[in-house]
Amino acid sequence: MAIKILAVKILAIKILYAWPALLIKEHSQEDIMITLYQFQPCLGIQNLSPFCLKLESYLRMTELPYTVADAADVRKAPKQKLPYITDGDRTIADSSFIIDYLKQTYGDPLDQNLSLPEQGISLAFRRLMEENLYWAMVYSRWAEDDNWKRLRDIYFSDLPPILRTLIPSQVRKDTLQKLDGHGIGRHSRAEIYQIGQRDIKALSDFLSGKPFLLGDRPTSLDATGYGFLANLCRVQMPSELSDYAKQFDNLMAYCDRLEKRYWKS
Ligand SMILES: N[C@@H](CCC(=O)N[C@@H](CS)C(=O)NCC(=O)O)C(=O)O
């Protein structure tokens, strides 16, 4: 009797944990029609947006088939930010919501075995990069005159001459206002770089000698990790944050490792 009860309990636990997987329909690779809307490669990097590079890395890591749209217009994006995707007749914006959608629709090969503490750490490091380090990087690109000129020549070179004198400085002003609204823009230049450098050091300390951020196997946190670290270690745009990140051998080796595994072609 006791054995029967135990067997029923084990079955119930198995069903409880297995049911989300049962809800995922089988998809053949040919059925999937994901189109990725993102910025074009430039300045030595696949994408100057760490969020676009995160999402494309995730698609490669999960081997989901996708095509990149020829020209993505940020003004036409559902949330006026890139990346976004279409999948058949669905449009989804925001790299994290897109990854949630992909996990629910096509399965979760990278994160399905994460323990609860690992899930917590994963979210905390993702927030460190996306909600804090990101803004120090924005400052290094938009507030520093030399880098701003580089961005201006890339993003606005197609504008007709009259607009080219007006629009870029307005967009720069808006971006600097966003830094101010976030709060980071109210600090001194030295303080902003100190904030960003502490995040970079935390990433290096946490990675330590592991191949991937959460251990021996890649997880979705590495998509974010690569999106941000490549934007520091690989981009041809000098900054105090990039110089600092490049001093960490483990971060450089981490970028090499992800590139060899997912970005060979
Ligand atoms: N939370 C969003 C952030 C995306 C984001 O900030 N994209 C920036 C590029 S890095 C953008 O499109 N900015 C255009 C703008 O703000 O006008 C995500 O995860 O996708």
Ligand as a Chemical Component Dictionary entry (heavy atoms), coordinates in Angstrom:
data_LIG
# 
_chem_comp.id                   LIG 
_chem_comp.type                 NON-POLYMER 
_chem_comp.pdbx_formal_charge   0 
_chem_comp.three_letter_code    LIG 
# 
loop_
_chem_comp_atom.comp_id 
_chem_comp_atom.atom_id 
_chem_comp_atom.alt_atom_id 
_chem_comp_atom.type_symbol 
_chem_comp_atom.charge 
_chem_comp_atom.model_Cartn_x 
_chem_comp_atom.model_Cartn_y 
_chem_comp_atom.model_Cartn_z 
_chem_comp_atom.pdbx_ordinal 
LIG N1  N1  N 0 14.280 46.727 -22.945 1  
LIG C1  C1  C 0 14.549 46.791 -24.363 2  
LIG C2  C2  C 0 15.647 47.820 -24.619 3  
LIG C3  C3  C 0 15.915 48.015 -26.104 4  
LIG C4  C4  C 0 16.692 49.312 -26.342 5  
LIG O1  O1  O 0 16.939 50.113 -25.444 6  
LIG N2  N2  N 0 17.039 49.523 -27.612 7  
LIG C5  C5  C 0 17.733 50.747 -27.980 8  
LIG C6  C6  C 0 19.047 50.433 -28.655 9  
LIG S1  S1  S 0 20.203 49.768 -27.528 10 
LIG C7  C7  C 0 16.877 51.525 -28.966 11 
LIG O2  O2  O 0 16.251 50.967 -29.850 12 
LIG N3  N3  N 0 16.852 52.840 -28.820 13 
LIG C8  C8  C 0 16.157 53.701 -29.723 14 
LIG C9  C9  C 0 15.541 54.860 -29.001 15 
LIG O3  O3  O 0 15.511 54.853 -27.754 16 
LIG O4  O4  O 0 15.076 55.741 -29.712 17 
LIG C10 C10 C 0 14.964 45.392 -24.859 18 
LIG O5  O5  O 0 15.382 44.559 -24.036 19 
LIG O6  O6  O 0 14.793 45.111 -26.049 20 
# 
loop_
_chem_comp_bond.comp_id 
_chem_comp_bond.atom_id_1 
_chem_comp_bond.atom_id_2 
_chem_comp_bond.value_order 
_chem_comp_bond.pdbx_ordinal 
LIG N1  C1  SING 1  
LIG C1  C2  SING 2  
LIG C1  C10 SING 3  
LIG C2  C3  SING 4  
LIG C3  C4  SING 5  
LIG C4  O1  DOUB 6  
LIG C4  N2  SING 7  
LIG N2  C5  SING 8  
LIG C5  C6  SING 9  
LIG C5  C7  SING 10 
LIG C6  S1  SING 11 
LIG C7  O2  DOUB 12 
LIG C7  N3  SING 13 
LIG N3  C8  SING 14 
LIG C8  C9  SING 15 
LIG C9  O3  DOUB 16 
LIG C9  O4  SING 17 
LIG C10 O5  DOUB 18 
LIG C10 O6  SING 19 
# 
